[in-house]
Amino acid sequence: MSQRVAVVIPAKDESARIAATVRAARAIPHVDLVVVVDDGSTDDTQHIARAAGAVVVRHSVNRGKASAMETGASVVKMRDAPDAPARLLLFLDADLGETAVGVAPLVDAVLSGEADCAIAALPPQEGAGGRGFVVRTARRAIARATGWVPTQPLSGQRCLTREAFEAAVPLAGGWGVETGMTIDLLVKGFTLVEVPCDIRHRASRNDLAGQLHRAAQYRDVALAAAVRRARGSRVSARELGERPARQEPGRPYRAVPTR
């Protein structure tokens, strides 16, 4: 049987965009299942997503992105056929709208065996108000632990194998999920790659809400990195050798695990 792909979309109060995101996700080649995890929405997100063709599960209260991702992956696992390969997992943000179809290259990168996890590198987003402080914090944390210097360490658009996902569970909480996942996968010997994808999402602006959002991001990224430092989750300089010095943007990266 050909490899199938399941899309998992954590969503909270995304009634304005979720239908377009679901329809675009269903148009991605190899996708045969779209799961929306309504994480405590107070609007009609769950009903609109279901009408657009998604399988919908709901958290009665907001439990955070990591919990929604784990719930979605569990639903996919229950729907995998026992005599077929486990579906690849493609995680998407709920606000991508019709541009969600632009993540198709992520699927290709994993299906081809190029990487165990492919991460979308987005073009500049119109209206973004941040100054890159949180991105630099995440990038430094990943580089210190693994030697890899990703261009967009906070990108939530990720396609990965079931084996890779289960190696990263339990996921780091809050907005630290991507930083934690990247470190955990590289330390355990999986291969990651960033792939340019032409997608657009709702960027946080430089107003009070945007500043509060970035403060929460910084808190969660710093916590995810601190937890991994305390655990000793890192690749030693001896085992890295010349890998970091020789890495090239857009090329797959695999760090040598310490254990």
Backbone torsions as a table, in degrees:
resi	resn	phi	psi	omega
1	MET	NA	143.5	178.6
2	SER	-70.2	150.9	-179.3
3	GLN	-66.1	132.3	178.4
4	ARG	-107.0	162.5	-176.0
5	VAL	-130.6	136.1	174.5
6	ALA	-112.6	132.6	175.9
7	VAL	-94.7	132.4	176.0
8	VAL	-118.5	124.8	-176.2
9	ILE	-123.1	102.4	170.9
10	PRO	-70.6	136.4	-175.2
11	ALA	-145.4	139.1	172.3
12	LYS	-140.9	118.7	178.6
13	ASP	53.1	52.5	-179.0
14	GLU	-116.4	34.8	-176.1
15	SER	-60.6	-27.5	-177.4
16	ALA	-73.8	-25.2	-173.0
17	ARG	-123.3	-14.5	-170.1
18	ILE	-63.5	-36.6	-178.4
19	ALA	-63.1	-45.7	179.8
20	ALA	-65.1	-37.8	178.6
21	THR	-64.2	-45.3	179.9
22	VAL	-62.8	-46.8	-179.1
23	ARG	-61.7	-41.2	179.1
24	ALA	-67.1	-38.7	179.4
25	ALA	-63.7	-37.4	-180.0
26	ARG	-67.8	-19.4	-179.4
27	ALA	-86.8	-5.8	179.9
28	ILE	-71.5	130.7	179.7
29	PRO	-54.4	139.7	178.7
30	HIS	79.8	-9.5	178.9
31	VAL	-78.1	124.6	176.4
32	ASP	-125.5	4.9	-179.8
33	LEU	-152.2	130.0	174.9
34	VAL	-122.8	121.2	-179.7
35	VAL	-113.7	123.2	174.6
36	VAL	-105.0	126.1	175.5
37	VAL	-103.6	105.5	179.1
38	ASP	-79.2	107.6	-172.3
39	ASP	-94.2	67.6	176.0
40	GLY	76.3	32.9	179.9
41	SER	-64.2	151.3	174.9
42	THR	-106.9	3.2	178.4
43	ASP	-112.6	-159.3	-175.5
44	ASP	-94.1	25.5	-177.9
45	THR	-51.3	-48.4	-175.1
46	GLN	-63.1	-41.3	-177.2
47	HIS	-71.0	-39.9	-179.9
48	ILE	-67.7	-40.7	178.9
49	ALA	-63.9	-42.0	179.5
50	ARG	-65.1	-40.7	178.8
51	ALA	-65.4	-26.9	179.8
52	ALA	-81.8	-7.1	175.7
53	GLY	113.0	9.1	-179.6
54	ALA	-91.6	152.2	164.3
55	VAL	-81.4	127.9	-173.5
56	VAL	-117.6	131.5	169.0
57	VAL	-122.8	152.5	-172.1
58	ARG	-131.0	133.7	166.5
59	HIS	-88.7	128.7	-178.0
60	SER	-67.7	-25.4	174.7
61	VAL	-129.7	157.9	179.3
62	ASN	-67.6	122.0	-178.0
63	ARG	-114.5	-2.5	176.9
64	GLY	97.3	160.6	-174.3
65	LYS	-61.7	-44.1	-177.6
66	ALA	-60.3	-45.0	179.1
67	SER	-62.7	-40.5	178.5
68	ALA	-63.9	-39.7	178.3
69	MET	-63.7	-42.7	179.7
70	GLU	-66.6	-39.2	176.6
71	THR	-62.3	-46.3	-180.0
72	GLY	-61.4	-42.4	179.4
73	ALA	-64.3	-35.2	177.8
74	SER	-66.4	-40.0	177.9
75	VAL	-63.2	-42.5	178.6
76	VAL	-61.9	-43.9	-178.7
77	LYS	-60.1	-39.1	178.8
78	MET	-65.8	-25.5	-177.8
79	ARG	-96.1	-6.0	175.6
80	ASP	-69.3	138.4	177.6
81	ALA	-74.8	137.4	-177.7
82	PRO	-64.0	-23.5	-177.5
83	ASP	-102.8	16.5	-179.3
84	ALA	-129.6	157.2	177.1
85	PRO	-60.6	145.0	176.1
86	ALA	-59.4	139.8	178.2
87	ARG	-62.2	146.1	166.1
88	LEU	-67.9	150.6	178.3
89	LEU	-106.6	125.8	179.3
90	LEU	-118.8	107.3	-178.9
91	PHE	-91.8	130.4	-178.9
92	LEU	-130.5	147.4	170.9
93	ASP	-74.9	149.7	-174.2
94	ALA	-74.5	-16.2	-172.6
95	ASP	-98.4	15.2	-179.3
96	LEU	-73.2	-23.8	-179.3
97	GLY	60.6	-145.9	-175.8
98	GLU	-67.3	-14.6	179.4
99	THR	-76.0	-7.2	-177.7
100	ALA	-57.6	-28.8	179.7
101	VAL	-62.5	-18.1	-178.8
102	GLY	-71.3	-4.4	177.9
103	VAL	-87.4	3.4	-178.7
104	ALA	-50.4	-37.1	178.7
105	PRO	-59.6	-23.6	177.0
106	LEU	-64.4	-42.9	178.7
107	VAL	-62.1	-44.0	-179.8
108	ASP	-59.5	-40.2	-177.5
109	ALA	-64.4	-36.4	-179.7
110	VAL	-81.5	-41.4	179.2
111	LEU	-60.7	-35.5	-178.7
112	SER	-74.3	-12.0	-176.4
113	GLY	85.6	5.4	-179.9
114	GLU	-62.9	-35.7	-177.9
115	ALA	-153.1	158.5	174.1
116	ASP	-83.2	-23.4	-179.8
117	CYS	-144.1	125.2	177.9
118	ALA	-113.0	133.2	-174.4
119	ILE	-117.9	133.0	-178.5
120	ALA	-74.3	131.5	170.2
121	ALA	-101.7	113.9	-173.5
122	LEU	-88.0	151.5	171.1
123	PRO	-72.0	167.6	176.9
124	PRO	-53.5	135.6	-176.3
125	GLN	-99.0	127.3	-179.0
126	GLU	-63.1	132.4	175.9
127	GLY	87.7	-1.4	-179.5
128	ALA	-65.0	133.3	-174.6
129	GLY	-110.4	-0.5	-178.0
130	GLY	-76.3	164.3	179.4
131	ARG	-109.9	8.7	174.5
132	GLY	86.4	7.9	-176.4
133	PHE	-64.9	-45.6	-178.6
134	VAL	-67.1	-39.9	178.2
135	VAL	-59.9	-45.1	179.8
136	ARG	-64.2	-37.2	178.5
137	THR	-62.4	-47.0	179.3
138	ALA	-64.4	-42.3	-178.6
139	ARG	-61.7	-44.0	-179.9
140	ARG	-64.5	-39.8	-179.9
141	ALA	-63.4	-43.0	179.5
142	ILE	-67.2	-42.1	-179.1
143	ALA	-64.4	-41.9	179.8
144	ARG	-63.4	-37.0	-175.7
145	ALA	-83.4	-30.5	-169.2
146	THR	-130.1	-15.4	-176.0
147	GLY	89.6	-11.5	-178.7
148	TRP	-86.9	140.2	178.1
149	VAL	-118.2	85.0	-179.1
150	PRO	-70.9	150.8	178.2
151	THR	-79.3	-34.8	-177.8
152	GLN	-131.2	75.6	-174.3
153	PRO	-67.1	-16.1	-177.6
154	LEU	-97.5	3.6	-178.0
155	SER	-62.8	126.7	-179.4
156	GLY	-92.8	-2.5	-179.8
157	GLN	-89.0	105.2	-173.0
158	ARG	-140.4	135.1	173.2
159	CYS	-114.4	131.2	-179.6
160	LEU	-151.0	161.7	178.4
161	THR	-73.2	159.8	175.9
162	ARG	-60.5	-39.7	179.1
163	GLU	-59.9	-43.6	180.0
164	ALA	-65.8	-43.4	-179.5
165	PHE	-60.3	-46.0	-176.6
166	GLU	-67.9	-25.3	175.5
167	ALA	-71.3	-22.7	-178.2
168	ALA	-93.1	-8.3	-179.4
169	VAL	-83.5	139.2	2.3
170	PRO	-76.0	142.0	-178.3
171	LEU	-75.3	151.9	174.7
172	ALA	-64.1	147.1	-175.1
173	GLY	-78.2	160.3	174.0
174	GLY	58.1	-140.4	-176.9
175	TRP	-81.1	3.2	176.5
176	GLY	-87.8	3.0	-173.1
177	VAL	-61.2	-42.2	-177.4
178	GLU	-69.9	-42.8	178.7
179	THR	-61.4	-47.3	179.5
180	GLY	-62.2	-43.7	-179.8
181	MET	-61.9	-43.8	-178.8
182	THR	-61.1	-47.2	179.7
183	ILE	-62.8	-47.9	-176.2
184	ASP	-61.7	-42.2	-178.4
185	LEU	-67.3	-43.6	-178.8
186	LEU	-67.7	-40.0	178.8
187	VAL	-63.6	-31.6	-179.6
188	LYS	-88.9	5.5	171.0
189	GLY	94.1	11.8	177.8
190	PHE	-84.4	159.5	-178.8
191	THR	-103.0	131.4	179.7
192	LEU	-120.0	152.3	177.0
193	VAL	-148.4	144.0	172.5
194	GLU	-96.7	134.4	-176.3
195	VAL	-125.5	125.2	177.4
196	PRO	-60.7	132.0	179.0
197	CYS	-136.0	133.7	-178.7
198	ASP	-88.3	84.0	-178.9
199	ILE	-132.5	159.5	-179.3
200	ARG	-132.6	140.6	174.5
201	HIS	-136.3	174.0	-178.7
202	ARG	-77.6	107.4	-177.0
203	ALA	-80.1	145.2	175.1
204	SER	-75.8	135.3	-175.0
205	ARG	-93.0	-178.9	-177.5
206	ASN	-94.4	39.7	175.8
207	ASP	-103.7	-172.9	-176.9
208	LEU	-61.3	-43.9	-179.8
209	ALA	-61.5	-41.4	178.8
210	GLY	-64.7	-40.2	179.5
211	GLN	-66.9	-38.9	177.6
212	LEU	-65.8	-38.5	178.3
213	HIS	-62.6	-45.3	-179.1
214	ARG	-67.9	-32.5	176.3
215	ALA	-64.5	-41.1	177.6
216	ALA	-66.1	-39.5	176.5
217	GLN	-59.0	-48.4	-178.9
218	TYR	-59.2	-45.7	180.0
219	ARG	-56.4	-47.7	-175.2
220	ASP	-72.9	-37.6	177.4
221	VAL	-64.5	-45.1	180.0
222	ALA	-62.9	-38.0	179.6
223	LEU	-67.9	-44.0	178.8
224	ALA	-59.4	-42.4	179.5
225	ALA	-67.2	-41.1	-178.8
226	ALA	-64.8	-41.4	179.0
227	VAL	-60.6	-40.9	-179.0
228	ARG	-73.0	-33.1	173.8
229	ARG	-63.8	-42.3	-179.5
230	ALA	-64.0	-33.2	178.8
231	ARG	-78.1	-13.7	-174.3
232	GLY	77.3	25.4	-179.6
233	SER	-80.1	92.3	179.6
234	ARG	-159.4	164.3	176.1
235	VAL	-103.5	128.9	-176.1
236	SER	-69.0	152.7	178.6
237	ALA	-60.0	-35.3	179.9
238	ARG	-62.6	-41.7	-178.1
239	GLU	-76.0	-27.9	177.9
240	LEU	-69.3	-36.9	-177.4
241	GLY	59.5	-128.2	-177.4
242	GLU	-98.3	7.6	-175.8
243	ARG	-52.9	-52.8	-177.9
244	PRO	-60.9	-39.1	-177.5
245	ALA	-67.6	-25.2	-174.5
246	ARG	-102.8	1.6	-178.1
247	GLN	-70.6	149.6	179.4
248	GLU	-124.4	143.3	179.1
249	PRO	-56.6	135.1	177.3
250	GLY	83.1	-1.6	178.0
251	ARG	-96.2	146.1	177.4
252	PRO	-59.0	144.6	-179.6
253	TYR	-128.3	132.1	176.5
254	ARG	-132.6	118.5	176.5
255	ALA	-88.7	150.1	178.7
256	VAL	-81.6	123.5	-177.5
257	PRO	-69.7	149.8	179.6
258	THR	-80.0	-20.6	-179.2
259	ARG	-153.8	NA	NA
